[in-house]
């Protein structure tokens, strides 16, 4: 008999990719999502094979019912997208804290002894070392900055999962995604925003070099992981992750935001001139994960940034809001 798994946030970008992979591997999958940012359409042909439950992670009864008959819970439901950290911090925290409490209560009531939790690289903010391993201190540098609603909420989730997990679970495994990207990931992230801005700038500048504004001097760096590689890494955690263990999922291909902008603009056959712009308060200069711990479970990312962008950019061109 196949294992029954509940994925909260199962119709989101990462959730849908995970649900598809679980189904391919023979799991029975139930998804709980209110579709506020996700959509059943992200599941494509797999939707008919998923037990779809529509509900809000903040509603205790909905999470309790969704957990009935489940063997393992994978908790992804959250408010993602950098612009929301600044514009809706109270909602970010509400989803984080109420959601985590409801997940733990549902696991206890339904005797679910296995929990996999989605955290974030935002929990350690400005990393002490690059590449950054799982032992980096977790910090909220400034409680007055709304940006840290996201990272702060994830820190709370990690603390609750680990400390409840010591006595109430056979296994609690935590993973921290690092800049996952791909088609249909939403429009509130840097790669989709760069694509949309390039389209707009080309209309405004049909010839010549495009003036492209970036935050600061464009030297901020990130390491982006394509959704297929990320999902492979996540499945390693789901199937092999240890109890009370944390795993970074990403790549070691670090790139500056200026260079990323150049790659996006080059895809359109144009060149750019970087224009320095204001930096958002709390932005991190460098971020790249140490993925040695996950590699020990067999993880090996295969999709280069150029290849991933070549798959992602056309989707956003076709599905642009403008």
C-alpha positions as CSV (number, residue, x, y, z in Angstrom):
1,X,0.0,0.0,0.0
2,X,1.4,3.4,-1.0
3,X,2.3,6.0,1.6
4,X,-0.4,8.7,2.0
5,X,1.2,12.2,2.0
6,X,-0.5,15.6,2.7
7,X,1.2,18.5,1.0
8,X,0.1,21.9,2.3
9,X,0.5,24.5,-0.4
10,X,0.2,21.8,-3.0
11,X,-1.0,24.0,-5.8
12,X,1.8,26.6,-5.5
13,X,4.9,26.7,-7.6
14,X,7.0,24.4,-5.5
15,X,4.1,22.5,-4.1
16,X,2.8,21.5,-7.6
17,X,6.2,20.4,-8.7
18,X,6.6,18.2,-5.6
19,X,3.1,16.8,-5.9
20,X,3.9,15.7,-9.5
21,X,7.1,14.0,-8.4
22,X,5.4,12.2,-5.5
23,X,2.7,10.9,-7.8
24,X,5.4,9.7,-10.3
25,X,7.0,7.7,-7.4
26,X,3.7,6.1,-6.4
27,X,2.6,8.0,-3.4
28,X,-1.0,8.8,-2.6
29,X,-1.1,12.6,-2.5
30,X,-3.6,14.9,-0.8
31,X,-3.1,18.7,-1.3
32,X,-4.4,21.4,1.0
33,X,-4.3,24.9,-0.5
34,X,-6.6,27.9,-0.6
35,X,-5.3,28.7,-4.1
36,X,-4.6,32.4,-3.1
37,X,-1.4,32.3,-5.0
38,X,-1.5,28.7,-6.4
39,X,-3.8,27.1,-8.9
40,X,-4.9,23.6,-9.7
41,X,-3.9,24.4,-13.3
42,X,-0.2,24.1,-12.1
43,X,-0.8,20.4,-11.6
44,X,-1.8,19.9,-15.3
45,X,-2.6,16.4,-16.2
46,X,-1.7,15.3,-12.6
47,X,-4.6,17.1,-11.1
48,X,-7.0,14.2,-11.6
49,X,-4.7,11.9,-9.5
50,X,-4.5,14.3,-6.5
51,X,-7.0,14.4,-3.7
52,X,-7.6,18.2,-3.7
53,X,-8.8,19.9,-0.5
54,X,-9.4,23.6,-0.7
55,X,-8.8,25.3,2.7
56,X,-6.8,27.9,4.5
57,X,-3.7,26.8,6.5
58,X,-4.8,29.3,9.2
59,X,-8.1,27.5,9.8
60,X,-7.5,24.8,12.4
61,X,-10.5,22.6,11.4
62,X,-9.5,22.6,7.8
63,X,-6.0,21.4,8.6
64,X,-7.3,18.9,11.1
65,X,-9.6,17.3,8.6
66,X,-7.0,17.3,5.8
67,X,-4.7,15.3,8.1
68,X,-7.1,12.4,8.6
69,X,-5.6,9.1,7.3
70,X,-2.3,10.7,6.4
71,X,1.1,9.0,7.0
72,X,3.3,12.0,6.4
73,X,2.8,15.8,6.2
74,X,5.0,18.1,4.0
75,X,4.3,21.7,5.1
76,X,4.9,24.2,2.3
77,X,2.0,26.7,2.7
78,X,3.3,30.2,3.3
79,X,3.3,33.7,1.8
80,X,6.3,34.0,-0.6
81,X,7.5,36.8,-2.9
82,X,9.8,39.5,-1.7
83,X,7.4,42.3,-2.4
84,X,4.9,40.8,0.1
85,X,7.4,40.8,2.9
86,X,7.3,44.6,2.7
87,X,3.6,45.1,1.8
88,X,1.8,42.5,3.9
89,X,4.1,41.5,6.9
90,X,1.2,40.9,9.2
91,X,-0.3,38.4,6.8
92,X,3.1,36.7,6.3
93,X,3.4,36.2,10.1
94,X,-0.3,35.1,10.5
95,X,0.2,32.4,7.9
96,X,3.5,31.4,9.4
97,X,2.5,31.1,13.1
98,X,-1.1,30.0,12.9
99,X,-0.2,27.6,10.1
100,X,2.6,26.0,12.0
101,X,0.4,25.6,15.1
102,X,-2.4,24.0,13.1
103,X,0.0,21.6,11.3
104,X,1.4,20.4,14.6
105,X,-2.0,20.0,16.1
106,X,-3.3,18.1,13.1
107,X,-0.2,15.8,13.2
108,X,-0.8,15.1,16.9
109,X,-4.6,14.5,16.6
110,X,-4.2,12.3,13.5
111,X,-1.1,10.5,14.8
112,X,1.1,11.6,11.9
113,X,4.6,10.9,13.0
114,X,6.5,12.2,10.0
115,X,6.8,15.9,9.1
116,X,8.9,17.6,6.5
117,X,9.0,21.4,6.8
118,X,9.9,24.1,4.2
119,X,12.0,26.8,5.7
120,X,14.1,29.4,3.8
121,X,17.6,30.9,3.4
122,X,16.1,34.1,4.8
123,X,16.4,32.6,8.3
124,X,20.0,33.4,8.4
125,X,19.8,36.7,6.5
126,X,23.4,38.0,6.0
127,X,25.4,34.8,6.1
128,X,28.7,34.6,8.1
129,X,30.4,32.5,5.5
130,X,30.0,31.7,1.8
131,X,29.0,29.1,0.9
132,X,26.7,28.8,3.9
133,X,26.0,25.6,5.7
134,X,23.1,24.6,7.9
135,X,24.8,25.6,11.1
136,X,24.7,29.4,10.4
137,X,23.1,31.4,13.2
138,X,19.5,32.4,12.6
139,X,18.9,36.1,13.0
140,X,16.3,38.9,12.8
141,X,18.5,42.0,12.4
142,X,15.8,44.6,12.8
143,X,12.3,43.9,14.2
144,X,11.2,47.3,12.8
145,X,11.9,46.2,9.2
146,X,8.9,44.5,7.7
147,X,11.1,42.4,5.4
148,X,12.0,40.2,8.4
149,X,8.4,39.1,8.8
150,X,9.2,36.3,6.3
151,X,12.5,35.2,7.8
152,X,11.2,35.6,11.4
153,X,8.2,33.5,10.6
154,X,10.3,30.8,9.2
155,X,12.6,30.8,12.3
156,X,9.5,30.3,14.5
157,X,8.4,27.4,12.3
158,X,11.9,25.8,12.6
159,X,11.9,26.2,16.4
160,X,8.4,24.8,16.8
161,X,9.1,21.8,14.4
162,X,12.4,20.9,16.1
163,X,11.2,21.2,19.7
164,X,7.8,19.6,19.2
165,X,9.6,17.0,17.1
166,X,11.9,15.8,19.9
167,X,9.0,13.9,21.6
168,X,6.0,13.9,19.2
169,X,7.5,12.7,15.9
170,X,9.5,9.8,14.6
171,X,11.0,12.2,12.1
172,X,11.1,15.9,11.5
173,X,13.2,17.0,8.5
174,X,13.6,20.7,7.5
175,X,14.8,22.0,4.1
176,X,15.8,25.5,3.1
177,X,15.2,26.5,-0.5
178,X,17.7,28.9,-2.1
179,X,16.3,31.0,-4.9
180,X,14.2,28.4,-6.8
181,X,13.0,29.5,-10.2
182,X,11.1,28.3,-13.3
183,X,8.0,28.8,-15.4
184,X,4.9,29.9,-13.6
185,X,6.6,30.8,-10.3
186,X,4.6,34.0,-9.9
187,X,5.6,37.6,-10.8
188,X,6.9,38.8,-7.4
189,X,10.5,37.4,-7.8
190,X,13.6,38.8,-9.3
191,X,13.8,36.7,-12.5
192,X,10.1,37.3,-13.6
193,X,10.5,40.9,-12.7
194,X,13.7,41.2,-14.8
195,X,11.9,39.6,-17.7
196,X,8.8,41.9,-17.4
197,X,11.0,45.0,-17.1
198,X,13.1,44.0,-20.2
199,X,9.9,43.7,-22.3
200,X,8.8,47.1,-21.1
201,X,12.2,48.7,-21.7
202,X,12.5,47.2,-25.3
203,X,9.2,48.9,-26.1
204,X,10.5,52.2,-24.8
205,X,13.9,51.7,-26.4
206,X,13.4,49.9,-29.8
207,X,17.0,50.5,-30.7
208,X,20.3,50.8,-29.0
209,X,21.5,49.9,-25.5
210,X,18.8,49.4,-22.9
211,X,19.1,51.4,-19.6
212,X,18.4,48.8,-16.9
213,X,18.1,49.9,-13.3
214,X,19.2,47.5,-10.5
215,X,19.2,47.7,-6.8
216,X,22.4,49.3,-5.6
217,X,25.4,48.7,-7.9
218,X,24.1,45.3,-9.1
219,X,26.8,43.4,-7.3
220,X,24.4,41.6,-4.9
221,X,24.8,37.8,-5.6
222,X,22.5,34.8,-5.4
223,X,22.7,31.2,-6.5
224,X,19.6,30.1,-8.5
225,X,18.3,26.6,-8.7
226,X,16.0,25.4,-11.4
227,X,12.7,23.8,-10.2
228,X,13.5,20.4,-11.6
229,X,16.8,20.2,-9.7
230,X,15.2,21.6,-6.6
231,X,12.4,19.0,-6.6
232,X,15.0,16.3,-7.0
233,X,16.8,17.7,-3.9
234,X,13.5,17.9,-2.0
235,X,12.7,14.3,-2.8
236,X,16.1,13.3,-1.3
237,X,15.0,15.0,1.9
238,X,11.5,13.4,1.8
239,X,12.9,9.9,1.3
240,X,16.2,10.0,3.1
241,X,16.3,13.1,5.4
242,X,17.3,12.4,9.0
243,X,15.3,13.2,12.1
244,X,15.9,16.8,13.4
245,X,18.1,17.4,10.4
246,X,18.2,20.6,8.2
247,X,19.2,20.6,4.5
248,X,20.1,23.4,2.2
249,X,18.8,23.0,-1.4
250,X,20.3,25.0,-4.1
251,X,23.4,25.3,-6.3
252,X,26.9,26.7,-6.0
253,X,26.6,28.8,-9.2
254,X,26.8,32.3,-7.7
255,X,25.8,35.2,-10.0
256,X,25.5,39.0,-9.4
257,X,22.2,40.7,-10.1
258,X,23.9,42.8,-12.8
259,X,25.1,39.7,-14.6
260,X,21.6,38.1,-14.2
261,X,20.1,41.2,-15.8
262,X,22.6,40.9,-18.7
263,X,21.6,37.3,-19.3
264,X,17.9,38.1,-19.4
265,X,18.4,41.1,-21.8
266,X,20.7,39.1,-24.0
267,X,18.0,36.4,-24.4
268,X,16.0,39.2,-26.2
269,X,19.0,39.9,-28.4
270,X,19.8,43.3,-26.8
271,X,22.5,44.8,-24.6
272,X,22.1,46.9,-21.5
273,X,23.7,49.6,-19.5
274,X,23.4,49.0,-15.8
275,X,21.9,52.0,-13.8
276,X,22.5,52.1,-10.1
277,X,19.2,52.4,-8.1
278,X,18.1,52.5,-4.5
279,X,18.6,49.4,-2.3
280,X,15.7,48.0,-0.3
281,X,16.4,48.0,3.4
282,X,17.6,44.7,4.7
283,X,18.9,43.3,1.4
284,X,21.7,40.8,1.6
285,X,24.9,41.3,-0.4
286,X,25.8,37.6,-1.0
287,X,24.0,34.3,-0.6
288,X,25.1,30.9,-1.8
289,X,24.4,27.6,0.1
290,X,26.8,24.8,1.0
291,X,25.0,21.8,-0.3
292,X,27.4,19.1,0.9
293,X,24.9,17.7,3.3
294,X,22.3,17.1,0.6
295,X,24.9,15.8,-1.8
296,X,25.6,13.1,0.7
297,X,22.0,11.9,0.1
298,X,22.7,11.7,-3.7
299,X,21.8,15.2,-4.8
300,X,23.5,16.6,-7.8
301,X,22.0,19.7,-9.6
302,X,22.2,19.4,-13.4
303,X,20.5,22.4,-15.0
304,X,22.7,25.4,-15.6
305,X,21.3,28.9,-15.2
306,X,21.5,29.5,-18.9
307,X,19.5,26.3,-19.6
308,X,17.0,27.1,-16.9
309,X,16.5,30.7,-18.2
310,X,16.0,29.4,-21.7
311,X,13.1,27.3,-20.4
312,X,11.7,30.0,-18.1
313,X,11.9,33.3,-20.1
314,X,9.6,32.1,-23.0
315,X,6.9,31.2,-20.5
316,X,6.9,34.7,-19.1
317,X,7.0,36.3,-22.5
318,X,3.9,34.3,-23.5
319,X,2.1,34.9,-20.2
320,X,3.2,38.4,-19.5
321,X,0.7,40.7,-17.7
322,X,1.4,43.6,-20.0
